[in-house]
Amino acid sequence: MKQLLKFSASWCGPCKALAKNFDHVTLGDVELVSIDIDEQMEKAKQFNIRGVPTLVLLEDGVEVNRKSGVLMADQIEEFIK
């Protein structure tokens, strides 16, 4: 099972741009989990998040990929493959 963790913050402009790009993404069997770093600081610490937005792809609970910054819809789809 794949999960895509999307770390962001309400005050983050690039995070808002990334969120809009997700409107055009086909996730397939990947579960999207949105995490606000201000509300879930422990989760951000657990994954050693240094900046937002950051995407972390988990496969069976193990991190297999990570990317920071704004990605376009096609880049997100490529990232989760």
Backbone bond lengths (Angstrom), bond angles and torsions (degrees), N, CA, C in turn:
res aa  C-N    CA-C-N  psi(-1)  N-CA   C-N-CA  omega(-1)  CA-C   N-CA-C  phi
1 M - - - 1.455 - - 1.534 109.70 -
2 K 1.316 115.29 134.34 1.467 120.28 179.05 1.516 110.11 -105.24
3 Q 1.327 114.42 140.47 1.457 122.06 172.81 1.519 108.04 -127.67
4 L 1.322 115.94 140.27 1.453 121.69 174.91 1.520 107.04 -112.72
5 L 1.330 115.44 112.73 1.455 121.01 178.40 1.523 108.26 -90.94
6 K 1.325 116.32 123.74 1.462 121.09 -179.99 1.522 107.24 -111.30
7 F 1.335 115.70 104.69 1.461 121.76 179.00 1.522 109.01 -89.32
8 S 1.336 115.89 127.20 1.461 120.19 -178.71 1.524 109.23 -152.73
9 A 1.338 115.25 -177.69 1.463 121.92 177.25 1.523 108.15 -145.85
10 S 1.322 116.18 149.95 1.466 120.89 -176.50 1.526 112.42 -64.67
11 W 1.328 117.91 -27.13 1.466 122.30 -177.41 1.533 113.13 -88.32
12 C 1.323 117.36 -0.77 1.465 122.93 -171.99 1.536 111.80 -93.27
13 G 1.344 116.11 112.29 1.466 121.02 178.66 1.522 113.72 -59.52
14 P 1.339 119.31 -49.84 1.458 120.28 177.86 1.540 112.82 -59.51
15 C 1.323 117.08 -30.63 1.472 120.69 178.19 1.528 110.33 -64.59
16 K 1.332 115.71 -39.07 1.466 120.21 179.06 1.521 110.41 -66.46
17 A 1.330 116.89 -38.78 1.467 120.76 177.65 1.527 110.21 -64.53
18 L 1.326 116.63 -42.70 1.467 120.93 178.85 1.522 110.04 -63.05
19 A 1.318 117.45 -42.21 1.472 121.44 -179.45 1.532 110.61 -58.96
20 K 1.339 116.93 -41.17 1.471 120.47 178.51 1.519 111.19 -64.60
21 N 1.333 117.16 -35.79 1.463 120.41 179.81 1.523 111.28 -66.04
22 F 1.329 117.49 -28.27 1.462 120.85 178.56 1.528 112.06 -66.43
23 D 1.342 117.57 -19.53 1.464 120.97 176.91 1.522 111.13 -62.37
24 H 1.323 117.02 -20.88 1.463 122.07 -175.59 1.527 112.47 -112.22
25 V 1.328 116.85 17.51 1.471 121.52 -176.99 1.517 110.31 -105.86
26 T 1.328 115.96 135.60 1.456 121.96 171.87 1.521 106.93 -96.69
27 L 1.329 115.93 111.38 1.469 120.70 -175.90 1.525 112.83 -85.24
28 G 1.318 117.85 -20.51 1.464 119.62 -178.45 1.518 110.56 62.51
29 D 1.328 116.44 -125.89 1.465 120.78 -177.12 1.525 112.60 -92.15
30 V 1.338 117.21 12.50 1.463 121.53 -179.83 1.529 109.36 -90.33
31 E 1.329 116.33 126.38 1.462 121.51 178.52 1.527 109.12 -85.63
32 L 1.331 116.52 126.30 1.458 121.79 178.04 1.523 109.10 -91.73
33 V 1.341 115.82 126.91 1.464 121.86 177.77 1.528 107.39 -121.46
34 S 1.321 116.64 113.21 1.467 121.50 179.30 1.518 109.33 -90.58
35 I 1.327 115.92 129.70 1.459 121.95 -177.30 1.526 109.22 -127.05
36 D 1.335 115.84 117.81 1.463 121.92 175.30 1.529 106.75 -85.42
37 I 1.336 116.89 117.98 1.470 120.14 -174.03 1.526 112.93 -66.02
38 D 1.327 117.39 -23.37 1.463 120.15 178.15 1.531 111.14 -76.51
39 E 1.330 116.74 -31.09 1.458 121.58 -178.74 1.528 112.13 -89.77
40 Q 1.330 116.88 -26.71 1.467 121.38 -176.80 1.529 110.09 -128.27
41 M 1.328 115.64 61.20 1.468 121.38 -176.39 1.526 112.77 -59.20
42 E 1.321 117.21 -37.69 1.474 120.42 -178.80 1.520 111.23 -63.09
43 K 1.338 116.30 -39.64 1.469 120.67 178.71 1.530 109.41 -65.39
44 A 1.324 117.01 -40.19 1.467 120.83 178.22 1.528 110.27 -64.17
45 K 1.329 117.09 -40.80 1.465 120.79 177.50 1.525 111.15 -65.88
46 Q 1.322 115.94 -40.84 1.470 121.10 -179.41 1.534 110.76 -57.60
47 F 1.332 116.32 -37.81 1.463 120.47 -178.46 1.526 112.50 -98.72
48 N 1.348 116.67 9.88 1.461 122.07 175.55 1.529 111.93 54.25
49 I 1.334 115.28 48.61 1.466 120.92 -179.38 1.526 108.73 -78.49
50 R 1.326 115.90 122.26 1.466 122.31 -177.57 1.521 112.88 -102.85
51 G 1.330 117.39 -19.93 1.457 121.89 -179.43 1.509 109.96 -159.54
52 V 1.321 115.76 161.09 1.459 120.45 178.83 1.521 109.40 -126.15
53 P 1.317 117.75 150.60 1.452 126.64 -0.11 1.532 112.27 -78.49
54 T 1.318 115.18 147.83 1.459 122.07 174.69 1.520 108.78 -134.81
55 L 1.326 115.89 133.90 1.457 122.01 174.95 1.522 108.26 -107.67
56 V 1.331 115.92 134.59 1.463 121.68 176.34 1.520 106.86 -126.11
57 L 1.323 116.26 123.63 1.461 121.69 179.20 1.521 109.11 -99.01
58 L 1.329 115.12 124.63 1.462 121.36 178.42 1.517 109.16 -111.24
59 E 1.324 115.29 139.41 1.456 120.97 173.22 1.522 106.95 -125.10
60 D 1.330 115.53 116.02 1.468 121.67 -174.70 1.526 111.19 53.92
61 G 1.341 116.12 39.48 1.459 121.68 176.12 1.516 115.82 81.89
62 V 1.332 117.59 0.32 1.461 122.35 -178.28 1.533 108.97 -110.34
63 E 1.336 116.11 132.79 1.463 120.02 178.85 1.518 110.51 -66.93
64 V 1.346 115.67 126.64 1.461 120.63 179.31 1.527 112.68 -118.36
65 N 1.348 117.13 -14.46 1.452 119.65 179.81 1.527 109.22 -161.87
66 R 1.318 116.47 154.37 1.466 122.64 -178.97 1.520 108.14 -151.15
67 K 1.330 115.28 142.11 1.465 120.20 178.87 1.521 108.10 -151.02
68 S 1.327 116.34 136.73 1.461 121.50 176.64 1.519 109.73 -112.29
69 G 1.325 115.57 152.10 1.453 121.10 178.50 1.512 112.13 101.40
70 V 1.322 115.07 177.92 1.459 121.12 -178.53 1.522 109.40 -82.18
71 L 1.326 115.14 130.45 1.461 121.70 175.69 1.521 108.59 -116.48
72 M 1.322 116.20 145.44 1.459 121.09 174.28 1.527 107.73 -78.42
73 A 1.328 116.98 165.04 1.469 121.77 -175.85 1.532 111.80 -55.05
74 D 1.345 117.49 -45.52 1.464 119.80 -179.25 1.527 111.55 -65.92
75 Q 1.323 117.45 -32.53 1.461 120.77 177.70 1.531 110.93 -69.73
76 I 1.332 116.93 -37.02 1.458 120.45 176.91 1.516 110.38 -64.40
77 E 1.335 116.79 -44.36 1.462 120.73 179.32 1.521 110.95 -61.67
78 E 1.324 117.40 -40.57 1.464 121.32 177.61 1.533 110.40 -65.79
79 F 1.313 117.14 -38.81 1.461 123.17 -179.11 1.534 111.58 -62.06
80 I 1.319 117.50 -37.82 1.479 119.99 -176.01 1.520 113.46 -87.01
81 K 1.311 118.52 -3.71 1.483 120.18 179.25 1.503 111.37 -69.60
